[in-house]
């Protein structure tokens, strides 16, 4: 499956949900996720079905001043 993760095209195994993708990628916590430019609430990762060509953005908060 080809998906775009943080602007880079990635060839990944057949992962059907956002939860499975995040388990595969293991991003550092904390993070928030958007799928096709829509924020996905943490409790719905298992329900969020992903398809070839989807754009996934994993964003980590940073402190600033």
N, C-alpha and C positions, 0 to 999 in steps of 0.2 A: 504494500500500500504506500502510495506517495502522499505525504502531507507536508505542509509548510510549518515548521516550528521556529518561532522567533525569526522569521524572514529567510530561513534556510530550508531548501527542499530536502526531505529525508525519506529514504526508502526504509520502511519498517515492516515487521511481520504483520499479519492480518489481525490488527487490534480493533475491536468493534466499539469500545467505549472509551471515553476520556479517562475514566479510572484506570483501565488497562494500559493506556498510553503513559499515564503518569507513573504507574508502577514500573513500566519498562524504562522510562527516562530517569526516574529517581531524582527529581530536582530538589535542590536544597530548600529547606523551609525557613521562613514563611514565604508563601507565594500566592498569587491570584492567577486565574486562568481565564482567557477569552477564547471562544471558538467562533471563527468568522466574525470577529469584531463585536461579539456579544459576551458580556461577563457571565461566567458560569458559576453559580453558587456552589460552595464546597460540598454541601449535602446532596447535590444532584450529579456528581461526576459519573456514577454508575448508570444513570439514566441518559446521559448525553452520548448519543451515538455519533461516531465520527466516520467520515467517508473519504475516499481518495480525493485529493485536491483541497481538503479543508485547511484553513489557516488557524493554527493554534499559537497563541501568545502566552508565554509563562513569564510573569512579571514579579520581580522581587522588590519589596520596598527598601528604600535607602533613607538614611538619616541625613539631614542637611542643616545648615544654619546660616 
